């Protein structure tokens, strides 16, 4: 019995507006809280995946195609599907529960998450995470 | 892959062990609670009937692979598994949380 729902685990959101999107767990609340008496976690995911970049794309086009749009969500454990992949992007300082309290804090946190995701995508690592799940 | 034909004897022994778990240990029945027990690391062994829907079966096997928990494919359908647990309803999958006096976890580490 290994604990596998840990920060850094790549998951797939199953329900809601972001169903089918890949996300990474930032913070887990295994026991739940007063407002949410069930196991849940804070995830940062990809809303718009980067498009496929080909060799003959110009630099301007590559930059445009490599853009990522991110989302933040607090999601119930039963609404995510854990995978065997991990994504070790340090988002703990950027994404926190109070970033989700107000709209402008959330937008700022999403922008920072987007920047971190984009720089990870450009290194070419974690390619599975940045490809769209086909279904 | 050739799977050895389950002998009558080992099937009985699984049933005996399961009966002992039901009597003395803790377990949960049903897909939702099995996944929950795997998520919060309480599940120690998962037993799946042979007519479990394939999507649920593969989901449980994947969770069990992540949690490093053994999965045992029961040689019988959900009616038989329910009977083996001493229940009057069908059981597709169950998770053993605390084996009690039984040695089911040690003797069936799970066969894929």
gemmi code that builds the backbone of each chain (N, CA, C; Angstrom):
import gemmi

chains = {
    "A": [
        ("UNK", (0.843, -1.187, 0.000), (0.000, 0.000, 0.000), (0.871, 1.226, 0.000)),
        ("UNK", (1.121, 1.687, -1.181), (1.964, 2.865, -1.310), (1.043, 4.047, -1.554)),
        ("UNK", (1.374, 5.137, -0.894), (0.554, 6.325, -1.097), (0.918, 6.908, -2.454)),
        ("UNK", (-0.040, 7.024, -3.343), (0.332, 7.492, -4.680), (-0.285, 8.837, -5.033)),
        ("UNK", (-1.222, 9.323, -4.223), (-1.786, 10.635, -4.546), (-0.959, 11.674, -3.816)),
        ("UNK", (0.163, 12.020, -4.427), (1.110, 12.913, -3.778), (1.344, 14.121, -4.675)),
        ("UNK", (1.845, 15.202, -4.110), (2.162, 16.351, -4.966), (3.173, 15.962, -6.036)),
        ("UNK", (2.878, 16.394, -7.270), (3.759, 16.027, -8.364), (3.204, 14.920, -9.223)),
        ("UNK", (2.143, 14.251, -8.746), (1.575, 13.163, -9.540), (0.739, 13.752, -10.671)),
        ("UNK", (0.911, 13.223, -11.875), (0.086, 13.660, -12.998), (-1.220, 12.893, -12.962)),
        ("UNK", (-2.310, 13.620, -13.102), (-3.628, 12.993, -13.039), (-4.435, 13.477, -14.229)),
        ("UNK", (-5.550, 12.821, -14.459), (-6.476, 13.234, -15.498), (-7.777, 13.593, -14.808)),
        ("UNK", (-8.296, 14.771, -15.106), (-9.547, 15.194, -14.491), (-10.686, 14.497, -15.225)),
        ("UNK", (-11.609, 13.936, -14.462), (-12.646, 13.127, -15.093), (-13.980, 13.832, -15.194)),
        ("UNK", (-14.242, 14.784, -14.326), (-15.570, 15.379, -14.295), (-15.440, 16.884, -14.358)),
        ("UNK", (-16.527, 17.492, -14.770), (-16.577, 18.934, -14.724), (-16.149, 19.546, -16.038)),
        ("UNK", (-15.928, 20.823, -15.971), (-15.563, 21.583, -17.159), (-14.223, 21.130, -17.725)),
        ("UNK", (-13.331, 20.673, -16.847), (-11.986, 20.303, -17.291), (-11.848, 18.813, -17.515)),
        ("UNK", (-12.961, 18.120, -17.783), (-12.887, 16.675, -17.951), (-12.014, 16.325, -19.137)),
        ("UNK", (-11.127, 15.363, -18.974), (-10.244, 14.940, -20.040), (-8.933, 15.681, -20.071)),
        ("UNK", (-8.756, 16.661, -19.170), (-7.517, 17.424, -19.188), (-6.528, 16.819, -18.212)),
        ("UNK", (-5.251, 16.979, -18.542), (-4.227, 16.472, -17.633), (-3.865, 17.562, -16.646)),
        ("UNK", (-3.553, 17.128, -15.445), (-3.238, 18.087, -14.389), (-2.191, 17.471, -13.493)),
        ("UNK", (-1.601, 18.312, -12.660), (-0.612, 17.827, -11.707), (-1.083, 18.242, -10.319)),
        ("UNK", (-0.922, 17.324, -9.358), (-1.367, 17.598, -7.996), (-0.370, 18.542, -7.345)),
        ("UNK", (-0.890, 19.602, -6.750), (-0.021, 20.550, -6.043), (-0.076, 20.290, -4.556)),
        ("UNK", (-1.294, 20.110, -4.072), (-1.444, 19.907, -2.631), (-2.591, 18.962, -2.378)),
        ("UNK", (-2.384, 18.034, -1.432), (-3.402, 17.035, -1.129), (-4.026, 17.309, 0.223)),
        ("UNK", (-5.313, 17.056, 0.302), (-6.002, 17.120, 1.590), (-6.680, 15.782, 1.762)),
        ("UNK", (-5.923, 14.808, 2.286), (-6.447, 13.458, 2.348), (-7.629, 13.341, 3.274)),
        ("UNK", (-7.571, 14.040, 4.382), (-8.640, 13.908, 5.358), (-9.793, 14.823, 5.044)),
        ("UNK", (-9.624, 15.768, 4.113), (-10.705, 16.713, 3.870), (-10.625, 17.871, 4.828)),
        ("UNK", (-11.500, 18.819, 4.621), (-11.534, 19.984, 5.518), (-12.972, 20.165, 5.982)),
        ("UNK", (-13.182, 21.211, 6.716), (-14.516, 21.491, 7.235), (-15.508, 21.724, 6.093)),
        ("UNK", (-15.049, 22.492, 5.077), (-15.965, 22.790, 3.971), (-16.104, 21.618, 3.023)),
        ("UNK", (-15.031, 20.851, 2.901), (-15.059, 19.718, 1.984), (-14.703, 18.458, 2.760)),
        ("UNK", (-15.708, 17.782, 3.287), (-15.413, 16.633, 4.150), (-15.077, 15.369, 3.380)),
        ("UNK", (-14.302, 15.502, 2.306), (-13.905, 14.341, 1.538), (-12.474, 14.587, 1.086)),
        ("UNK", (-11.806, 13.528, 0.651), (-10.428, 13.691, 0.203), (-10.405, 14.509, -1.072)),
        ("UNK", (-9.613, 15.537, -1.108), (-9.554, 16.352, -2.304), (-8.147, 16.895, -2.461)),
        ("UNK", (-7.872, 17.485, -3.610), (-6.538, 18.017, -3.850), (-6.644, 19.237, -4.740)),
        ("UNK", (-5.605, 20.032, -4.650), (-5.494, 21.228, -5.470), (-4.640, 20.837, -6.668)),
        ("UNK", (-5.198, 21.016, -7.849), (-4.444, 20.631, -9.046), (-4.257, 21.851, -9.943)),
        ("UNK", (-3.188, 21.787, -10.706), (-2.948, 22.777, -11.751), (-2.883, 22.001, -13.047)),
        ("UNK", (-3.708, 22.387, -13.997), (-3.766, 21.599, -15.209), (-3.668, 22.460, -16.435)),
        ("UNK", (-3.784, 21.768, -17.568), (-3.657, 22.440, -18.859), (-5.040, 22.602, -19.446)),
        ("UNK", (-5.412, 23.851, -19.677), (-6.708, 24.096, -20.293), (-6.596, 24.003, -21.808)),
        ("UNK", (-5.578, 24.705, -22.350), (-5.343, 24.612, -23.788), (-3.960, 24.042, -24.003)),
        ("UNK", (-3.921, 22.897, -24.673), (-2.637, 22.234, -24.894), (-1.836, 22.983, -25.947)),
        ("UNK", (-0.509, 22.906, -25.886), (0.287, 23.511, -26.945), (0.106, 22.736, -28.240)),
        ("UNK", (0.133, 23.439, -29.350), (-0.108, 22.772, -30.634), (1.161, 22.085, -31.096)),
        ("UNK", (1.006, 21.253, -32.127), (2.135, 20.477, -32.598), (3.083, 21.365, -33.388)),
        ("UNK", (4.331, 21.381, -33.004), (5.327, 22.233, -33.651), (6.097, 21.386, -34.657)),
        ("UNK", (6.216, 21.847, -35.902), (6.975, 21.098, -36.910), (8.238, 21.864, -37.253)),
        ("UNK", (9.118, 21.160, -37.956), (10.460, 21.726, -38.144), (10.439, 22.986, -38.988)),
        ("UNK", (9.521, 23.048, -39.948), (9.594, 24.202, -40.848), (8.860, 25.419, -40.308)),
        ("UNK", (8.427, 25.357, -39.038), (7.793, 26.536, -38.454), (8.831, 27.591, -38.163)),
        ("UNK", (8.446, 28.842, -38.424), (9.348, 29.941, -38.100), (9.360, 30.134, -36.595)),
        ("UNK", (10.293, 30.946, -36.132), (10.420, 31.153, -34.691), (9.160, 31.793, -34.124)),
        ("UNK", (8.584, 32.693, -34.894), (7.373, 33.362, -34.429), (6.237, 32.368, -34.308)),
        ("UNK", (6.171, 31.462, -35.297), (5.096, 30.474, -35.296), (5.274, 29.474, -34.160)),
        ("UNK", (6.545, 29.082, -33.940), (6.821, 28.146, -32.850), (6.395, 28.739, -31.520)),
        ("UNK", (6.728, 30.029, -31.346), (6.361, 30.667, -30.086), (4.857, 30.681, -29.916)),
        ("UNK", (4.157, 30.933, -31.005), (2.701, 30.990, -30.914), (2.118, 29.617, -30.626)),
        ("UNK", (2.727, 28.574, -31.249), (2.170, 27.233, -31.078), (2.487, 26.649, -29.724)),
        ("UNK", (3.546, 27.148, -29.064), (3.947, 26.547, -27.794), (3.229, 27.149, -26.611)),
        ("UNK", (2.188, 27.932, -26.864), (1.515, 28.560, -25.737), (0.621, 27.559, -25.049)),
        ("UNK", (0.531, 27.707, -23.742), (-0.235, 26.792, -22.907), (-1.182, 27.651, -22.081)),
        ("UNK", (-2.390, 27.189, -21.909), (-3.278, 27.887, -20.972), (-3.530, 26.967, -19.790)),
        ("UNK", (-3.417, 27.478, -18.600), (-3.469, 26.637, -17.407), (-4.750, 26.905, -16.630)),
        ("UNK", (-5.107, 25.966, -15.779), (-6.223, 26.180, -14.869), (-5.839, 25.662, -13.503)),
        ("UNK", (-6.510, 26.177, -12.497), (-6.322, 25.710, -11.124), (-7.661, 25.239, -10.617)),
        ("UNK", (-7.659, 24.166, -9.877), (-8.941, 23.676, -9.387), (-8.725, 22.845, -8.133)),
        ("UNK", (-9.686, 22.926, -7.241), (-9.734, 22.014, -6.111), (-10.703, 20.917, -6.513)),
        ("UNK", (-10.229, 19.686, -6.533), (-11.045, 18.624, -7.109), (-11.066, 17.416, -6.170)),
        ("UNK", (-12.207, 16.764, -6.134), (-12.410, 15.574, -5.314), (-11.547, 14.439, -5.861)),
        ("UNK", (-11.022, 13.600, -4.989), (-10.214, 12.471, -5.442), (-10.976, 11.556, -6.380)),
        ("UNK", (-12.288, 11.427, -6.164), (-13.020, 10.494, -7.015), (-13.297, 11.083, -8.379)),
        ("UNK", (-12.925, 12.320, -8.606), (-13.109, 12.906, -9.919), (-11.809, 13.049, -10.678)),
        ("UNK", (-10.764, 12.384, -10.191), (-9.523, 12.379, -10.956), (-9.065, 10.946, -11.134)),
        ("UNK", (-8.301, 10.714, -12.197), (-7.730, 9.398, -12.445), (-6.227, 9.545, -12.327)),
        ("UNK", (-5.617, 8.924, -11.317), (-4.172, 9.067, -11.212), (-3.475, 8.266, -12.301)),
        ("UNK", (-2.305, 8.688, -12.697), (-1.545, 7.975, -13.713), (-0.192, 7.607, -13.126)),
        ("UNK", (0.580, 6.894, -13.917), (1.890, 6.526, -13.401), (2.927, 7.616, -13.650)),
        ("UNK", (2.525, 8.726, -14.247), (3.482, 9.773, -14.579), (3.544, 10.814, -13.479)),
        ("UNK", (4.656, 11.511, -13.421), (4.784, 12.628, -12.476), (5.303, 13.832, -13.245)),
        ("UNK", (5.088, 14.975, -12.637), (5.586, 16.214, -13.220), (6.167, 17.017, -12.070)),
        ("UNK", (7.486, 17.105, -12.020), (8.068, 17.798, -10.870), (8.324, 19.246, -11.220)),
        ("UNK", (7.231, 20.012, -11.218), (7.347, 21.449, -11.407), (7.030, 22.085, -10.069)),
        ("UNK", (7.859, 22.998, -9.640), (7.661, 23.550, -8.323), (6.621, 24.656, -8.396)),
        ("UNK", (5.394, 24.330, -7.997), (4.332, 25.326, -8.073), (3.769, 25.658, -6.711)),
        ("UNK", (4.452, 25.162, -5.652), (3.861, 25.316, -4.314), (3.818, 26.774, -3.879)),
        ("UNK", (4.831, 27.543, -4.319), (4.850, 28.935, -3.871), (3.827, 29.761, -4.628)),
        ("UNK", (3.533, 29.327, -5.837), (2.634, 30.111, -6.681), (1.178, 29.769, -6.406)),
        ("UNK", (0.911, 28.478, -6.348), (-0.465, 28.014, -6.234), (-0.738, 27.644, -4.794)),
        ("UNK", (-1.726, 28.274, -4.226), (-2.115, 27.933, -2.859), (-3.610, 28.132, -2.759)),
        ("UNK", (-4.148, 27.703, -1.645), (-5.598, 27.792, -1.496), (-6.090, 29.222, -1.504)),
        ("UNK", (-5.296, 30.153, -0.945), (-5.814, 31.522, -0.925), (-5.682, 32.185, -2.282)),
        ("UNK", (-4.914, 31.564, -3.184), (-4.882, 32.123, -4.543), (-6.212, 31.905, -5.237)),
        ("UNK", (-7.011, 30.954, -4.715), (-8.286, 30.674, -5.363), (-9.416, 31.469, -4.758)),
        ("UNK", (-9.094, 32.343, -3.805), (-10.191, 33.042, -3.134), (-10.779, 34.124, -4.011)),
        ("UNK", (-9.903, 34.914, -4.621), (-10.447, 36.025, -5.413), (-10.003, 35.878, -6.850)),
        ("UNK", (-10.769, 36.509, -7.714), (-10.562, 36.314, -9.129), (-9.196, 36.806, -9.602)),
        ("UNK", (-8.778, 37.958, -9.128), (-7.522, 38.483, -9.679), (-6.330, 37.710, -9.140)),
        ("UNK", (-6.452, 37.179, -7.903), (-5.363, 36.340, -7.385), (-5.275, 35.060, -8.200)),
        ("UNK", (-6.449, 34.552, -8.583), (-6.465, 33.304, -9.349), (-5.852, 33.529, -10.725)),
        ("UNK", (-6.203, 34.663, -11.330), (-5.658, 34.961, -12.657), (-4.143, 35.100, -12.587)),
        ("UNK", (-3.659, 35.755, -11.534), (-2.206, 35.926, -11.397), (-1.530, 34.573, -11.218)),
        ("UNK", (-2.146, 33.713, -10.398), (-1.556, 32.395, -10.177), (-1.575, 31.571, -11.455)),
        ("UNK", (-2.677, 31.689, -12.227), (-2.752, 30.951, -13.490), (-1.685, 31.419, -14.457)),
        ("UNK", (-1.438, 32.750, -14.462), (-0.415, 33.276, -15.387), (0.952, 32.713, -15.041)),
        ("UNK", (1.233, 32.640, -13.731), (2.537, 32.130, -13.316), (2.650, 30.644, -13.619)),
        ("UNK", (1.549, 29.917, -13.398), (1.548, 28.483, -13.724), (1.771, 28.281, -15.214)),
        ("UNK", (1.110, 29.125, -15.999), (1.248, 29.024, -17.456), (2.710, 29.221, -17.858)),
        ("UNK", (3.353, 30.199, -17.222), (4.753, 30.455, -17.576), (5.615, 29.245, -17.249)),
        ("UNK", (5.373, 28.640, -16.070), (6.196, 27.499, -15.680), (5.935, 26.307, -16.589)),
        ("UNK", (4.666, 26.106, -16.953), (4.346, 24.999, -17.856), (5.005, 25.215, -19.207)),
        ("UNK", (4.958, 26.452, -19.683), (5.528, 26.702, -21.017), (7.022, 26.469, -21.021)),
        ("UNK", (7.712, 26.886, -19.953), (9.157, 26.663, -19.980), (9.478, 25.190, -19.856)),
        ("UNK", (8.635, 24.424, -19.153), (8.862, 22.988, -19.090), (8.580, 22.350, -20.440)),
        ("UNK", (7.557, 22.829, -21.132), (7.237, 22.254, -22.446), (8.374, 22.506, -23.419)),
        ("UNK", (8.976, 23.715, -23.340), (10.022, 24.052, -24.310), (11.266, 23.215, -24.097)),
        ("UNK", (11.510, 22.710, -22.870), (12.681, 21.853, -22.706), (12.473, 20.491, -23.342)),
        ("UNK", (11.212, 20.151, -23.657), (10.993, 18.861, -24.299), (10.825, 17.708, -23.340)),
        ("UNK", (10.842, 17.998, -22.032), (10.647, 16.917, -21.066), (9.153, 16.733, -20.811)),
        ("UNK", (8.772, 15.643, -20.170), (7.374, 15.370, -19.793), (6.458, 15.491, -20.989)),
        ("UNK", (6.876, 14.874, -22.091), (6.106, 15.066, -23.309), (4.695, 14.509, -23.170)),
        ("UNK", (4.536, 13.451, -22.393), (3.199, 12.875, -22.225), (2.239, 13.895, -21.642)),
        ("UNK", (2.730, 14.694, -20.691), (1.856, 15.610, -19.999), (1.288, 16.666, -20.948)),
        ("UNK", (2.078, 17.075, -21.935), (1.655, 18.168, -22.789), (0.976, 17.709, -24.054)),
        ("UNK", (0.724, 16.396, -24.192), (-0.046, 15.952, -25.348), (-1.480, 15.743, -24.906)),
        ("UNK", (-2.361, 16.089, -25.824), (-3.788, 16.003, -25.530), (-4.190, 14.553, -25.426)),
        ("UNK", (-5.069, 14.249, -24.495), (-5.574, 12.891, -24.360), (-6.676, 12.683, -25.394)),
        ("UNK", (-6.499, 11.693, -26.250), (-7.484, 11.495, -27.319), (-8.577, 10.558, -26.844)),
        ("UNK", (-9.794, 10.987, -26.898), (-10.922, 10.100, -26.573), (-12.165, 10.536, -27.294)),
    ],
    "B": [
        ("UNK", (-0.560, -16.648, -22.632), (-0.094, -17.043, -21.308), (-1.004, -18.116, -20.782)),
        ("UNK", (-0.442, -19.254, -20.450), (-1.261, -20.365, -19.970), (-1.468, -20.190, -18.472)),
        ("UNK", (-2.721, -20.124, -18.088), (-3.016, -20.040, -16.657), (-3.388, -21.421, -16.185)),
        ("UNK", (-2.787, -21.859, -15.112), (-3.085, -23.192, -14.607), (-4.530, -23.265, -14.182)),
        ("UNK", (-5.153, -24.365, -14.478), (-6.562, -24.513, -14.148), (-6.700, -24.527, -12.635)),
        ("UNK", (-7.614, -23.690, -12.171), (-7.819, -23.556, -10.734), (-8.391, -24.867, -10.230)),
        ("UNK", (-7.705, -25.500, -9.296), (-8.224, -26.750, -8.759), (-9.336, -26.450, -7.780)),
        ("UNK", (-10.146, -27.471, -7.536), (-11.260, -27.321, -6.620), (-10.740, -26.946, -5.237)),
        ("UNK", (-9.532, -27.518, -4.898), (-9.021, -27.363, -3.539), (-8.651, -25.906, -3.259)),
        ("UNK", (-7.958, -25.266, -4.248), (-7.516, -23.903, -3.967), (-8.703, -22.949, -3.972)),
        ("UNK", (-9.720, -23.277, -4.768), (-10.914, -22.429, -4.753), (-11.576, -22.494, -3.389)),
        ("UNK", (-11.640, -23.721, -2.838), (-12.253, -23.847, -1.509), (-11.461, -23.081, -0.476)),
        ("UNK", (-10.107, -23.136, -0.652), (-9.307, -22.488, 0.380), (-9.480, -20.977, 0.311)),
        ("UNK", (-9.656, -20.436, -0.908), (-9.914, -18.994, -0.995), (-11.215, -18.681, -0.297)),
        ("UNK", (-12.228, -19.524, -0.547), (-13.528, -19.275, 0.081), (-13.431, -19.334, 1.592)),
        ("UNK", (-12.633, -20.307, 2.076), (-12.489, -20.413, 3.536), (-11.830, -19.179, 4.104)),
        ("UNK", (-10.764, -18.751, 3.397), (-10.032, -17.592, 3.909), (-10.919, -16.359, 3.868)),
        ("UNK", (-11.698, -16.241, 2.796), (-12.581, -15.084, 2.669), (-13.627, -15.097, 3.770)),
        ("UNK", (-14.153, -16.300, 4.081), (-15.146, -16.398, 5.150), (-14.540, -15.954, 6.470)),
        ("UNK", (-13.257, -16.315, 6.671), (-12.604, -15.928, 7.923), (-12.403, -14.418, 7.997)),
        ("UNK", (-12.084, -13.812, 6.844), (-11.923, -12.351, 6.830), (-13.251, -11.688, 7.144)),
        ("UNK", (-14.324, -12.222, 6.541), (-15.634, -11.611, 6.764), (-16.020, -11.713, 8.230)),
        ("UNK", (-15.629, -12.850, 8.844), (-16.005, -13.055, 10.238), (-15.168, -12.194, 11.175)),
        ("UNK", (-13.842, -12.088, 10.871), (-12.971, -11.489, 11.871), (-12.276, -10.216, 11.433)),
        ("UNK", (-12.364, -9.884, 10.155), (-11.577, -8.746, 9.700), (-12.456, -7.641, 9.163)),
        ("UNK", (-11.800, -6.713, 8.454), (-12.531, -5.597, 7.880), (-12.374, -5.651, 6.363)),
        ("UNK", (-13.430, -5.314, 5.674), (-13.416, -5.395, 4.224), (-14.438, -4.401, 3.718)),
        ("UNK", (-14.350, -4.045, 2.431), (-15.439, -3.263, 1.838), (-15.837, -3.930, 0.535)),
        ("UNK", (-17.079, -3.765, 0.203), (-17.611, -4.374, -1.014), (-18.020, -3.278, -1.976)),
        ("UNK", (-17.726, -3.482, -3.232), (-18.234, -2.554, -4.224), (-17.146, -1.657, -4.791)),
        ("UNK", (-17.361, -1.280, -6.044), (-16.332, -0.559, -6.808), (-15.930, 0.761, -6.171)),
        ("UNK", (-16.914, 1.548, -5.765), (-16.579, 2.872, -5.236), (-15.733, 2.766, -3.975)),
        ("UNK", (-16.135, 1.874, -3.074), (-15.391, 1.795, -1.824), (-14.036, 1.126, -2.028)),
        ("UNK", (-13.952, 0.227, -3.038), (-12.650, -0.386, -3.314), (-11.665, 0.691, -3.751)),
        ("UNK", (-12.115, 1.576, -4.665), (-11.224, 2.649, -5.110), (-10.868, 3.569, -3.958)),
        ("UNK", (-11.849, 3.831, -3.100), (-11.577, 4.712, -1.963), (-10.553, 4.088, -1.034)),
        ("UNK", (-10.676, 2.763, -0.827), (-9.726, 2.118, 0.078), (-8.330, 2.090, -0.523)),
        ("UNK", (-8.257, 2.016, -1.846), (-6.936, 2.046, -2.471), (-6.350, 3.438, -2.407)),
        ("UNK", (-7.186, 4.443, -2.538), (-6.694, 5.823, -2.512), (-6.162, 6.210, -1.156)),
        ("UNK", (-6.843, 5.783, -0.072), (-6.332, 6.154, 1.245), (-5.539, 5.041, 1.897)),
        ("UNK", (-4.974, 4.164, 1.062), (-4.008, 3.154, 1.505), (-4.503, 2.250, 2.596)),
        ("UNK", (-5.818, 1.988, 2.643), (-6.270, 1.046, 3.655), (-6.379, -0.345, 3.067)),
        ("UNK", (-6.609, -0.412, 1.758), (-6.791, -1.716, 1.134), (-5.491, -2.495, 1.094)),
        ("UNK", (-5.596, -3.797, 1.388), (-4.393, -4.624, 1.358), (-4.480, -5.690, 0.280)),
        ("UNK", (-5.661, -6.077, -0.081), (-5.832, -7.052, -1.154), (-7.161, -6.747, -1.804)),
        ("UNK", (-7.199, -6.876, -3.113), (-8.423, -6.610, -3.848), (-8.822, -7.891, -4.559)),
        ("UNK", (-10.086, -8.237, -4.481), (-10.580, -9.450, -5.152), (-11.636, -9.012, -6.152)),
        ("UNK", (-11.493, -9.467, -7.377), (-12.406, -9.080, -8.457), (-13.064, -10.335, -9.012)),
        ("UNK", (-14.362, -10.256, -9.258), (-15.044, -11.417, -9.827), (-14.744, -11.487, -11.319)),
        ("UNK", (-15.089, -12.620, -11.945), (-14.685, -12.756, -13.342), (-15.625, -12.051, -14.302)),
        ("UNK", (-16.813, -11.623, -13.847), (-17.679, -10.894, -14.765), (-17.769, -9.420, -14.396)),
        ("UNK", (-16.703, -8.935, -13.763), (-16.645, -7.505, -13.481), (-16.547, -6.762, -14.812)),
        ("UNK", (-17.240, -5.633, -14.998), (-17.151, -4.912, -16.268), (-15.705, -4.534, -16.559)),
        ("UNK", (-15.271, -4.676, -17.827), (-13.842, -4.534, -18.106), (-13.271, -3.166, -17.768)),
        ("UNK", (-14.094, -2.103, -17.882), (-13.566, -0.786, -17.539), (-13.279, -0.690, -16.052)),
        ("UNK", (-14.218, -1.201, -15.234), (-13.991, -1.153, -13.790), (-12.826, -2.036, -13.409)),
        ("UNK", (-12.739, -3.197, -14.102), (-11.650, -4.121, -13.773), (-10.299, -3.477, -14.042)),
        ("UNK", (-10.174, -2.844, -15.212), (-8.857, -2.256, -15.505), (-8.586, -1.046, -14.635)),
        ("UNK", (-9.653, -0.302, -14.258), (-9.421, 0.838, -13.366), (-8.913, 0.356, -12.013)),
        ("UNK", (-9.527, -0.717, -11.491), (-9.095, -1.225, -10.185), (-7.677, -1.760, -10.280)),
        ("UNK", (-7.373, -2.456, -11.391), (-6.021, -3.007, -11.519), (-4.985, -1.896, -11.617)),
        ("UNK", (-5.342, -0.805, -12.291), (-4.389, 0.292, -12.406), (-4.141, 0.955, -11.065)),
        ("UNK", (-5.217, 1.208, -10.320), (-5.061, 1.786, -8.987), (-4.218, 0.874, -8.107)),
        ("UNK", (-4.482, -0.447, -8.223), (-3.741, -1.387, -7.380), (-2.269, -1.436, -7.771)),
        ("UNK", (-2.001, -1.251, -9.080), (-0.615, -1.197, -9.515), (0.081, 0.019, -8.930)),
        ("UNK", (-0.614, 1.161, -8.899), (-0.013, 2.369, -8.326), (0.207, 2.218, -6.833)),
        ("UNK", (-0.732, 1.545, -6.172), (-0.652, 1.415, -4.726), (0.171, 0.206, -4.307)),
        ("UNK", (0.623, -0.598, -5.258), (1.361, -1.826, -5.020), (0.570, -2.769, -4.119)),
        ("UNK", (-0.672, -2.975, -4.491), (-1.557, -3.869, -3.751), (-1.890, -5.024, -4.666)),
        ("UNK", (-1.959, -6.234, -4.112), (-2.252, -7.383, -4.940), (-3.703, -7.423, -5.367)),
        ("UNK", (-3.926, -7.951, -6.558), (-5.282, -8.133, -7.068), (-5.479, -9.621, -7.290)),
        ("UNK", (-6.555, -10.158, -6.780), (-6.836, -11.566, -6.987), (-8.078, -11.685, -7.839)),
        ("UNK", (-7.966, -12.422, -8.944), (-9.123, -12.618, -9.809), (-9.845, -13.856, -9.334)),
        ("UNK", (-11.000, -13.621, -8.746), (-11.761, -14.712, -8.162), (-12.287, -15.603, -9.267)),
        ("UNK", (-12.225, -16.898, -9.045), (-12.682, -17.842, -10.047), (-14.169, -18.072, -9.909)),
        ("UNK", (-14.939, -17.071, -10.275), (-16.388, -17.178, -10.126), (-16.955, -15.821, -10.440)),
        ("UNK", (-18.263, -15.770, -10.654), (-18.816, -14.471, -11.012), (-19.268, -13.740, -9.756)),
        ("UNK", (-19.957, -12.636, -9.965), (-20.272, -11.798, -8.818), (-21.264, -12.483, -7.876)),
        ("UNK", (-22.080, -13.374, -8.430), (-23.004, -14.116, -7.567), (-22.202, -15.014, -6.624)),
        ("UNK", (-21.194, -15.710, -7.214), (-20.381, -16.614, -6.385), (-19.573, -15.857, -5.350)),
        ("UNK", (-19.067, -14.684, -5.756), (-18.262, -13.916, -4.802), (-19.133, -13.411, -3.666)),
        ("UNK", (-20.374, -13.025, -3.999), (-21.285, -12.611, -2.937), (-21.579, -13.749, -1.982)),
        ("UNK", (-21.771, -14.942, -2.543), (-22.025, -16.117, -1.700), (-20.816, -16.433, -0.846)),
        ("UNK", (-19.610, -16.277, -1.447), (-18.393, -16.569, -0.689), (-18.231, -15.617, 0.478)),
        ("UNK", (-18.772, -14.388, 0.333), (-18.698, -13.447, 1.442), (-19.833, -13.654, 2.415)),
        ("UNK", (-20.715, -14.582, 2.119), (-21.830, -14.819, 3.016), (-22.951, -13.817, 2.849)),
        ("UNK", (-22.972, -13.141, 1.700), (-24.003, -12.132, 1.488), (-25.054, -12.673, 0.530)),
        ("UNK", (-26.220, -12.045, 0.582), (-27.295, -12.470, -0.310), (-27.408, -11.567, -1.517)),
        ("UNK", (-26.354, -10.807, -1.809), (-26.364, -9.965, -2.995), (-25.089, -10.233, -3.783)),
        ("UNK", (-25.016, -9.657, -4.977), (-23.854, -9.879, -5.846), (-22.733, -8.911, -5.476)),
        ("UNK", (-21.516, -9.415, -5.542), (-20.352, -8.587, -5.218), (-19.370, -8.689, -6.376)),
        ("UNK", (-19.107, -7.590, -7.035), (-18.189, -7.633, -8.176), (-16.731, -7.501, -7.736)),
        ("UNK", (-16.525, -6.694, -6.740), (-15.154, -6.471, -6.294), (-15.189, -6.157, -4.820)),
        ("UNK", (-14.151, -6.580, -4.127), (-14.091, -6.257, -2.719), (-12.642, -5.996, -2.346)),
        ("UNK", (-12.480, -5.266, -1.284), (-11.147, -4.893, -0.836), (-11.030, -5.289, 0.626)),
        ("UNK", (-9.924, -5.955, 0.949), (-9.716, -6.382, 2.323), (-8.855, -5.345, 3.009)),
        ("UNK", (-9.406, -4.800, 4.097), (-8.708, -3.728, 4.799), (-7.898, -4.291, 5.946)),
        ("UNK", (-8.503, -5.224, 6.661), (-7.813, -5.823, 7.789), (-8.154, -7.289, 7.768)),
        ("UNK", (-7.183, -8.171, 7.558), (-7.531, -9.577, 7.388), (-7.963, -10.300, 8.658)),
        ("UNK", (-7.816, -9.685, 9.803), (-8.256, -10.374, 11.021), (-7.376, -11.572, 11.296)),
        ("UNK", (-8.013, -12.731, 11.459), (-7.237, -13.933, 11.756), (-6.778, -14.637, 10.503)),
        ("UNK", (-7.224, -14.171, 9.348), (-6.953, -14.929, 8.135), (-5.546, -14.645, 7.620)),
        ("UNK", (-5.031, -15.588, 6.850), (-3.720, -15.385, 6.237), (-3.861, -15.155, 4.748)),
        ("UNK", (-4.995, -14.585, 4.357), (-5.285, -14.449, 2.919), (-4.269, -13.544, 2.243)),
        ("UNK", (-3.792, -12.547, 2.978), (-2.876, -11.601, 2.349), (-1.526, -12.243, 2.136)),
        ("UNK", (-1.128, -13.090, 3.075), (0.202, -13.684, 2.933), (0.174, -14.791, 1.904)),
        ("UNK", (-0.930, -15.525, 1.832), (-0.913, -16.692, 0.961), (-1.343, -16.362, -0.453)),
        ("UNK", (-2.097, -15.260, -0.667), (-2.452, -14.901, -2.031), (-1.929, -13.514, -2.296)),
        ("UNK", (-0.674, -13.375, -2.581), (-0.160, -12.034, -2.817), (-0.730, -11.406, -4.072)),
        ("UNK", (-1.563, -12.125, -4.800), (-2.202, -11.542, -5.980), (-1.624, -12.159, -7.225)),
        ("UNK", (-2.491, -12.546, -8.108), (-2.008, -13.110, -9.357), (-2.558, -12.235, -10.483)),
        ("UNK", (-1.717, -11.888, -11.405), (-2.172, -11.060, -12.524), (-2.522, -11.961, -13.692)),
    ],
}
model = gemmi.Model(1)
for chain_id, residues in chains.items():
    chain = gemmi.Chain(chain_id)
    for i, (resn, *xyz) in enumerate(residues, 1):
        res = gemmi.Residue()
        res.name, res.seqid = resn, gemmi.SeqId(i, " ")
        for name, pos in zip(("N", "CA", "C"), xyz):
            atom = gemmi.Atom()
            atom.name, atom.element = name, gemmi.Element(name[0])
            atom.pos, atom.b_iso = gemmi.Position(*pos), 0.0
            res.add_atom(atom)
        chain.add_residue(res)
    model.add_chain(chain)
structure = gemmi.Structure()
structure.add_model(model)
structure.setup_entities()
